[in-house]
């Protein structure tokens, strides 16, 4: 009777789902049978565990995310950089050619156009053959290697693939050919800037020889020292920061800031121009005859086109269409306008009248000084740099020029070297976040902002300026001397008096 009642109760419990059937059976099974059931349960659990372990690799494979595709250039960045390249080309031909051409006498206008036009073309070819490789590939701290001779490796015609370079943001590449073209325009205009110091008396053949040598031994090494680094994507961990830094150019390793060419372009060309002016000597009649600009209209047009093209020069140096480009753009716009005003008012006070030549020169002074600072300072820095540049460069072409007593015909040293030095040094001051600047990365792995301090950064900037000044002075002396030994630097006196348009090129800019 008791067994019957227990069975009925068990059946009711199972039906209600309160206790599992195996548990109920176990209560009523003999001990031996219970033991067998427990052993079977243990074996079943072991089998389930083995099956689960065997399935884990498959689950991991199924759960593993596919490898991320390599980043590709942003089309907006590419479009902006192609536009910037064209804008910088405009700065040389025709902008610089017209600016310089308007400043010389009528009989030498065409010779200046010729020197700039052909010089720009020559450097573009040299850049594509070996210049880019020497400036922007890994070598040592002073010069790059030869891995990109004739732009080798920038495009694979079999695979249809293009090589990439880094920008200033991780995972944001740019087609290397775009970077090559952009930097080619910088190299070309730098060499043409030098010529302003020696116009109206230098042989055309000497121009070509000088440019070839100076470009090779001055521009390429300085560009490498200041601008070459492996790019942000090379900093894959904190452990490799020092190792990657060691592959960069010497001035870059020092920590000197040069956003768009205060040292590479302006100090480099300005000092070289001064050396050339000293070696070639003064123009016939200098200081005795009137040598006024023959067309300030041309000079003003050239200055306006330079201002326009300089947006590509400075904002393009961000290498991306981003906030840094916007900051560089606005700083360039503002500092130039301020320099126009400060030069004009300074001249007005000293000479009694404001001149168009002064306003145009002030624009160039502002553009030069803001170049190293463009994306490295905030708006407060642009205000100060613009005002200071106009005044100090006005002094550079008046008071300083008298002290040096050299016929720097178009004031390349007074504007480009003096303005470049001013901008480079003030960059170290106004990069400070406390003065509205963006600071600089503490390291390129963490990308965290940092700043060593105003005095420390100023000293670093001064070192970069000093190295550039000495290097280009020596290189220019060598280049001009070699040109002098091969063909002579200066045209004969009768050809100089006649004018280089007809005596060197058999043409004239104007028909009378």
C-alpha positions as CSV (number, residue, x, y, z in Angstrom):
1,X,0.0,0.0,0.0
2,X,2.8,2.4,0.9
3,X,4.6,1.7,-2.4
4,X,1.4,2.4,-4.3
5,X,0.9,5.7,-2.6
6,X,4.6,6.7,-3.2
7,X,4.3,5.9,-6.9
8,X,1.1,7.9,-7.2
9,X,2.7,10.9,-5.5
10,X,5.8,10.7,-7.7
11,X,3.7,10.6,-10.9
12,X,1.8,13.7,-9.7
13,X,5.0,15.6,-9.0
14,X,6.4,14.8,-12.4
15,X,3.2,15.9,-14.0
16,X,3.4,19.2,-12.2
17,X,7.0,19.7,-13.4
18,X,8.3,20.3,-9.9
19,X,11.0,17.5,-9.9
20,X,12.9,16.1,-12.9
21,X,11.9,12.6,-13.9
22,X,15.4,11.2,-13.3
23,X,15.3,12.5,-9.8
24,X,12.0,10.7,-9.1
25,X,13.2,7.4,-10.6
26,X,16.3,7.7,-8.5
27,X,14.3,7.9,-5.4
28,X,12.5,4.6,-6.2
29,X,15.4,2.7,-7.9
30,X,17.5,0.2,-6.1
31,X,20.9,1.4,-5.0
32,X,22.8,-0.5,-7.7
33,X,20.6,1.0,-10.4
34,X,21.1,4.5,-9.0
35,X,24.9,4.0,-9.1
36,X,24.7,3.0,-12.8
37,X,22.6,6.0,-13.6
38,X,25.0,8.4,-11.9
39,X,28.0,6.8,-13.8
40,X,26.1,7.3,-17.1
41,X,25.4,10.9,-16.2
42,X,29.1,11.5,-15.4
43,X,30.1,10.0,-18.7
44,X,27.6,12.1,-20.6
45,X,28.9,15.2,-18.9
46,X,32.5,14.3,-19.9
47,X,31.4,13.7,-23.5
48,X,29.6,17.1,-23.6
49,X,32.7,18.8,-22.2
50,X,34.9,17.2,-24.9
51,X,32.5,18.2,-27.6
52,X,32.4,21.8,-26.3
53,X,36.3,21.9,-26.2
54,X,36.4,20.6,-29.8
55,X,34.0,23.2,-30.9
56,X,35.8,26.2,-29.4
57,X,38.4,26.7,-32.2
58,X,35.6,26.7,-34.7
59,X,33.7,29.2,-32.6
60,X,36.8,31.4,-32.4
61,X,37.2,31.2,-36.2
62,X,33.6,32.1,-36.6
63,X,33.8,35.0,-34.1
64,X,37.2,36.4,-35.4
65,X,36.7,39.7,-37.3
66,X,38.1,39.8,-40.8
67,X,41.3,41.8,-41.2
68,X,40.7,45.5,-41.7
69,X,41.5,46.8,-45.2
70,X,44.5,49.1,-45.6
71,X,43.4,52.8,-45.4
72,X,43.1,54.7,-48.6
73,X,43.6,58.4,-49.3
74,X,40.6,60.6,-48.7
75,X,39.3,62.1,-51.9
76,X,38.9,65.5,-50.3
77,X,42.5,65.5,-49.1
78,X,43.7,64.5,-52.6
79,X,41.6,67.2,-54.3
80,X,42.9,69.8,-51.9
81,X,46.5,68.8,-52.3
82,X,46.3,68.8,-56.1
83,X,44.8,72.3,-55.9
84,X,47.5,73.5,-53.5
85,X,50.2,72.2,-55.8
86,X,48.7,74.3,-58.7
87,X,48.5,77.3,-56.4
88,X,52.2,77.1,-55.5
89,X,53.1,76.7,-59.1
90,X,51.2,79.9,-59.7
91,X,53.4,81.6,-57.1
92,X,56.4,81.2,-59.4
93,X,55.0,81.4,-62.9
94,X,53.7,84.0,-63.3
95,X,53.5,85.6,-59.8
96,X,57.2,85.8,-58.7
97,X,58.3,86.5,-62.3
98,X,55.9,89.5,-62.5
99,X,56.8,90.7,-59.0
100,X,60.6,90.6,-59.7
101,X,60.2,91.7,-63.3
102,X,58.3,94.9,-62.3
103,X,61.1,95.8,-59.9
104,X,63.9,95.9,-62.5
105,X,64.6,98.4,-65.3
106,X,62.8,98.1,-68.6
107,X,65.9,96.7,-70.4
108,X,66.0,93.7,-68.0
109,X,62.4,92.7,-67.6
110,X,62.4,89.8,-70.1
111,X,65.7,88.4,-68.6
112,X,64.0,88.1,-65.2
113,X,60.9,86.4,-66.7
114,X,63.3,84.0,-68.5
115,X,65.4,83.2,-65.4
116,X,62.3,82.4,-63.3
117,X,60.5,80.5,-66.0
118,X,63.4,78.3,-67.0
119,X,64.8,78.0,-63.5
120,X,61.5,76.7,-62.3
121,X,61.4,74.1,-65.1
122,X,65.0,73.0,-64.4
123,X,64.4,72.3,-60.8
124,X,61.2,70.4,-61.5
125,X,63.2,68.0,-63.7
126,X,66.1,67.7,-61.2
127,X,63.5,67.1,-58.4
128,X,62.0,64.2,-60.4
129,X,65.4,62.7,-61.2
130,X,67.0,62.7,-57.8
131,X,66.0,65.7,-55.6
132,X,62.9,64.1,-54.1
133,X,64.8,61.0,-53.2
134,X,67.6,63.0,-51.5
135,X,65.1,65.1,-49.5
136,X,62.3,62.7,-48.6
137,X,63.6,59.1,-48.2
138,X,65.4,57.6,-45.3
139,X,69.2,58.0,-45.4
140,X,71.0,59.7,-42.5
141,X,70.3,62.8,-40.5
142,X,71.5,65.1,-43.2
143,X,70.5,63.6,-46.6
144,X,68.2,61.0,-47.9
145,X,68.9,57.9,-50.0
146,X,68.5,57.0,-53.6
147,X,65.5,54.7,-53.5
148,X,63.3,57.1,-55.4
149,X,65.6,58.0,-58.3
150,X,63.5,58.9,-61.3
151,X,60.5,58.5,-58.9
152,X,61.1,54.7,-58.9
153,X,58.5,52.8,-56.9
154,X,55.8,55.5,-56.8
155,X,53.6,53.7,-59.3
156,X,53.5,50.0,-60.3
157,X,52.1,49.8,-63.9
158,X,51.7,46.0,-63.7
159,X,49.6,45.9,-60.5
160,X,48.1,49.4,-61.1
161,X,49.1,50.4,-57.6
162,X,50.3,53.7,-56.2
163,X,52.7,54.1,-53.3
164,X,51.5,56.1,-50.3
165,X,53.1,58.5,-47.8
166,X,51.9,59.5,-44.3
167,X,50.4,62.9,-43.4
168,X,50.1,64.2,-39.9
169,X,47.2,61.9,-38.8
170,X,47.4,58.2,-38.3
171,X,45.7,56.1,-40.9
172,X,45.4,59.0,-43.3
173,X,47.7,58.3,-46.3
174,X,48.2,60.4,-49.4
175,X,49.3,59.3,-52.8
176,X,53.1,59.8,-53.0
177,X,53.0,61.3,-56.4
178,X,50.8,64.1,-55.1
179,X,53.3,64.8,-52.4
180,X,56.1,64.6,-54.9
181,X,54.5,67.3,-57.1
182,X,53.6,69.5,-54.1
183,X,57.1,69.5,-52.8
184,X,58.6,70.0,-56.3
185,X,56.9,73.4,-56.4
186,X,58.6,74.4,-53.1
187,X,62.0,73.4,-54.4
188,X,61.5,75.3,-57.6
189,X,60.4,78.6,-56.2
190,X,63.1,78.5,-53.6
191,X,65.8,78.4,-56.2
192,X,64.1,81.2,-58.2
193,X,63.9,83.4,-55.1
194,X,67.7,83.5,-54.9
195,X,67.9,85.1,-58.3
196,X,66.4,88.4,-57.1
197,X,69.7,89.3,-55.5
198,X,71.7,89.1,-58.6
199,X,69.4,90.2,-61.4
200,X,70.5,92.7,-64.1
201,X,74.1,91.5,-64.3
202,X,74.3,87.7,-64.0
203,X,74.9,85.4,-67.0
204,X,72.0,83.1,-67.9
205,X,74.4,80.2,-68.1
206,X,75.7,81.0,-64.6
207,X,72.1,81.0,-63.4
208,X,71.6,77.4,-64.6
209,X,74.8,76.1,-63.2
210,X,74.3,77.8,-59.9
211,X,70.7,76.5,-59.5
212,X,71.8,72.9,-60.3
213,X,74.6,72.9,-57.7
214,X,72.9,74.8,-55.0
215,X,69.7,72.8,-55.3
216,X,71.7,69.6,-54.8
217,X,73.9,70.7,-51.9
218,X,71.7,73.1,-50.1
219,X,68.0,72.8,-50.8
220,X,67.8,69.0,-50.7
221,X,69.8,68.5,-47.5
222,X,68.0,71.3,-45.6
223,X,64.6,70.0,-46.7
224,X,65.6,66.5,-45.5
225,X,67.0,67.9,-42.2
226,X,63.9,69.9,-41.4
227,X,61.0,67.9,-42.9
228,X,61.9,64.3,-43.3
229,X,60.4,61.9,-40.8
230,X,58.8,58.4,-41.0
231,X,55.3,59.6,-40.5
232,X,52.8,59.0,-37.6
233,X,51.9,55.4,-38.7
234,X,55.5,54.3,-38.0
235,X,54.9,54.9,-34.3
236,X,53.2,51.6,-33.5
237,X,54.1,51.5,-29.8
238,X,55.8,53.5,-27.1
239,X,58.8,51.3,-27.3
240,X,59.7,52.3,-30.9
241,X,59.4,56.1,-30.5
242,X,63.1,56.8,-30.0
243,X,64.1,54.4,-32.8
244,X,61.8,55.9,-35.3
245,X,62.8,59.5,-34.3
246,X,66.4,58.5,-35.0
247,X,65.6,58.0,-38.7
248,X,64.4,61.6,-39.1
249,X,66.3,64.7,-40.3
250,X,68.7,66.4,-37.9
251,X,66.7,69.6,-37.4
252,X,63.5,67.6,-37.1
253,X,65.1,65.5,-34.3
254,X,66.0,68.7,-32.5
255,X,62.3,69.5,-32.3
256,X,62.3,72.7,-34.5
257,X,59.0,73.6,-36.0
258,X,58.7,74.8,-39.6
259,X,55.2,74.4,-41.0
260,X,55.7,75.4,-44.6
261,X,59.3,76.6,-45.1
262,X,60.6,79.5,-43.0
263,X,64.0,77.7,-42.9
264,X,63.8,75.5,-45.9
265,X,62.6,78.1,-48.3
266,X,63.1,81.7,-47.0
267,X,66.2,81.7,-44.8
268,X,67.7,79.3,-47.3
269,X,67.1,81.5,-50.3
270,X,67.7,84.8,-48.6
271,X,71.1,83.9,-47.3
272,X,72.1,82.4,-50.6
273,X,71.0,85.6,-52.4
274,X,73.2,87.7,-50.1
275,X,76.2,85.5,-50.7
276,X,75.6,85.8,-54.5
277,X,75.2,89.6,-54.3
278,X,78.5,89.9,-52.5
279,X,80.4,87.6,-54.9
280,X,79.0,89.1,-58.1
281,X,79.4,92.7,-57.1
282,X,77.2,95.8,-57.4
283,X,75.5,96.8,-60.6
284,X,77.1,99.4,-62.8
285,X,76.0,102.8,-61.6
286,X,74.6,101.5,-58.3
287,X,74.2,104.3,-55.9
288,X,74.9,106.9,-58.6
289,X,72.1,106.2,-61.2
290,X,68.4,105.9,-60.7
291,X,67.4,102.3,-60.7
292,X,63.7,102.6,-59.9
293,X,61.3,99.8,-60.7
294,X,60.0,100.2,-64.2
295,X,56.5,98.9,-63.5
296,X,54.9,98.9,-60.1
297,X,51.7,97.7,-61.8
298,X,53.5,94.5,-62.7
299,X,54.9,94.2,-59.1
300,X,51.4,94.8,-57.6
301,X,49.9,92.1,-59.8
302,X,52.7,89.8,-58.9
303,X,52.3,90.4,-55.2
304,X,48.5,89.8,-55.3
305,X,49.1,86.5,-57.2
306,X,51.7,85.6,-54.6
307,X,49.2,86.2,-51.8
308,X,46.6,84.1,-53.6
309,X,49.0,81.2,-54.3
310,X,50.4,81.3,-50.8
311,X,47.2,79.8,-49.5
312,X,48.3,76.6,-51.3
313,X,51.8,77.0,-49.9
314,X,50.8,77.3,-46.3
315,X,47.4,75.7,-45.9
316,X,48.5,72.9,-48.3
317,X,51.3,72.1,-46.0
318,X,48.8,70.5,-43.6
319,X,48.7,67.7,-46.2
320,X,45.0,67.2,-45.3
321,X,41.8,69.2,-45.7
322,X,41.2,69.6,-42.0
323,X,41.3,72.1,-39.1
324,X,45.1,72.5,-39.3
325,X,44.7,73.6,-42.9
326,X,41.9,76.0,-41.9
327,X,44.1,77.5,-39.2
328,X,47.1,77.9,-41.6
329,X,44.7,79.5,-44.2
330,X,43.4,82.1,-41.7
331,X,46.8,82.9,-40.2
332,X,48.2,83.5,-43.7
333,X,45.3,85.7,-44.7
334,X,45.5,87.8,-41.5
335,X,49.2,88.1,-41.0
336,X,49.7,89.3,-44.6
337,X,47.1,92.0,-44.2
338,X,48.7,93.2,-41.0
339,X,52.1,93.3,-42.5
340,X,50.8,95.4,-45.4
341,X,49.5,97.9,-42.9
342,X,52.5,97.9,-40.5
343,X,55.0,98.4,-43.4
344,X,52.9,101.1,-45.0
345,X,52.5,103.1,-41.7
346,X,56.2,102.6,-40.8
347,X,57.3,103.9,-44.2
348,X,54.8,106.7,-44.0
349,X,56.3,107.8,-40.7
350,X,59.9,107.5,-41.9
351,X,59.6,108.8,-45.4
352,X,56.6,111.0,-45.2
353,X,54.6,109.1,-47.9
354,X,53.1,105.6,-48.2
355,X,54.1,103.8,-51.4
356,X,52.6,101.0,-53.5
357,X,56.1,99.4,-53.5
358,X,56.0,99.4,-49.7
359,X,52.5,97.9,-49.5
360,X,53.4,95.1,-52.0
361,X,56.7,94.5,-50.1
362,X,54.8,94.4,-46.8
363,X,52.5,91.7,-48.2
364,X,55.5,89.5,-49.1
365,X,57.1,90.1,-45.7
366,X,53.9,89.0,-44.0
367,X,53.6,85.9,-46.1
368,X,57.3,85.0,-45.5
369,X,57.1,85.4,-41.7
370,X,53.8,83.5,-41.3
371,X,55.1,80.6,-43.4
372,X,56.9,78.6,-40.6
373,X,54.1,79.5,-38.1
374,X,51.0,79.0,-40.3
375,X,49.6,75.9,-38.6
376,X,51.9,76.2,-35.6
377,X,50.4,79.3,-33.9
378,X,46.9,80.5,-33.1
379,X,45.2,83.7,-34.2
380,X,47.0,85.8,-31.5
381,X,50.3,84.7,-33.0
382,X,49.3,85.7,-36.4
383,X,48.4,89.2,-35.2
384,X,51.9,89.7,-33.6
385,X,53.9,88.0,-36.4
386,X,52.1,90.1,-39.1
387,X,52.7,93.4,-37.4
388,X,56.3,92.6,-36.5
389,X,57.2,91.3,-39.9
390,X,56.1,94.4,-41.7
391,X,58.2,96.6,-39.5
392,X,61.3,94.5,-39.2
393,X,61.5,93.7,-42.9
394,X,61.1,97.5,-43.7
395,X,64.2,98.0,-41.5
396,X,65.8,95.0,-43.3
397,X,65.6,96.7,-46.7
398,X,66.6,100.2,-45.4
399,X,68.7,100.3,-42.3
400,X,70.2,96.8,-42.4
401,X,70.9,97.0,-46.2
402,X,72.9,100.2,-45.6
403,X,74.9,98.5,-42.9
404,X,75.7,95.5,-45.1
405,X,76.6,97.7,-48.1
406,X,75.7,95.1,-50.7
407,X,73.7,95.4,-53.8
408,X,71.0,92.9,-53.0
409,X,69.0,94.1,-56.0
410,X,65.5,93.0,-55.1
411,X,66.0,92.7,-51.3
412,X,65.9,89.0,-51.1
413,X,67.9,89.0,-47.8
414,X,66.0,91.9,-46.3
415,X,62.6,90.3,-46.9
416,X,63.1,86.5,-47.1
417,X,66.0,85.9,-44.7
418,X,65.0,88.6,-42.2
419,X,61.3,87.7,-42.4
420,X,62.0,84.0,-42.3
421,X,64.2,84.3,-39.2
422,X,61.5,86.5,-37.5
423,X,58.8,84.0,-38.2
424,X,60.8,81.0,-37.3
425,X,61.7,82.4,-33.9
426,X,58.3,83.7,-33.1
427,X,56.8,80.3,-34.0
428,X,58.6,78.9,-30.9
429,X,57.0,81.6,-28.8
430,X,53.4,81.5,-30.1
431,X,53.2,77.7,-30.4
432,X,52.6,77.8,-26.7
433,X,49.0,76.8,-25.7
434,X,49.1,79.6,-23.1
435,X,49.4,82.1,-26.0
436,X,46.7,80.5,-28.1
437,X,49.0,78.1,-30.0
438,X,48.2,74.4,-30.7
439,X,51.3,73.1,-29.0
440,X,52.9,70.0,-30.5
441,X,52.7,66.2,-29.9
442,X,54.6,65.0,-26.8
443,X,55.2,61.9,-28.8
444,X,53.8,60.6,-32.1
445,X,52.6,57.3,-30.6
446,X,50.2,58.7,-28.0
447,X,49.6,61.9,-30.0
448,X,49.0,63.7,-26.8
449,X,49.7,67.5,-27.0
450,X,52.8,68.8,-25.3
451,X,55.0,71.9,-25.2
452,X,58.5,72.1,-23.7
453,X,58.2,75.8,-22.6
454,X,58.6,79.1,-24.4
455,X,62.3,79.6,-23.7
456,X,63.2,76.0,-24.5
457,X,61.3,76.0,-27.8
458,X,62.7,79.4,-28.7
459,X,66.2,78.0,-28.3
460,X,65.4,75.0,-30.4
461,X,64.1,77.3,-33.1
462,X,67.2,79.4,-32.9
463,X,69.3,76.3,-33.4
464,X,67.4,75.4,-36.6
465,X,67.8,79.0,-37.9
466,X,71.6,78.9,-37.2
467,X,72.2,75.6,-38.9
468,X,70.2,76.7,-41.9
469,X,72.0,80.0,-42.1
470,X,75.5,78.5,-42.0
471,X,74.7,75.6,-44.3
472,X,73.2,77.6,-47.1
473,X,75.9,80.3,-46.9
474,X,78.6,77.7,-47.4
475,X,76.7,75.9,-50.1
476,X,75.9,79.1,-52.0
477,X,79.5,80.2,-51.9
478,X,80.6,76.9,-53.4
479,X,77.8,76.9,-56.0
480,X,78.5,80.5,-57.2
481,X,82.3,79.9,-57.2
482,X,81.9,76.8,-59.4
483,X,79.7,78.7,-61.8
484,X,82.2,81.5,-61.9
485,X,85.1,79.1,-62.7
486,X,83.1,77.4,-65.5
487,X,81.5,80.3,-67.3
488,X,82.0,83.4,-65.2
489,X,79.2,85.0,-63.1
490,X,78.8,88.4,-64.7
491,X,78.1,89.6,-68.2
492,X,80.5,92.1,-69.8
493,X,80.0,95.8,-69.0
494,X,78.7,96.7,-72.5
495,X,76.1,93.9,-72.3
496,X,75.0,95.1,-68.8
497,X,74.6,98.6,-70.0
498,X,72.7,97.5,-73.1
499,X,70.4,95.4,-70.9
500,X,70.2,91.6,-70.6
501,X,67.0,91.3,-72.6
502,X,68.7,92.0,-75.9
503,X,72.3,91.1,-75.0
504,X,71.5,87.7,-73.5
505,X,68.2,86.7,-75.2
506,X,68.0,88.8,-78.4
507,X,64.5,90.0,-77.4
508,X,62.9,92.8,-75.5
509,X,59.9,92.9,-73.2
510,X,58.4,96.0,-74.8
511,X,58.3,97.3,-78.4
512,X,58.7,101.1,-78.8
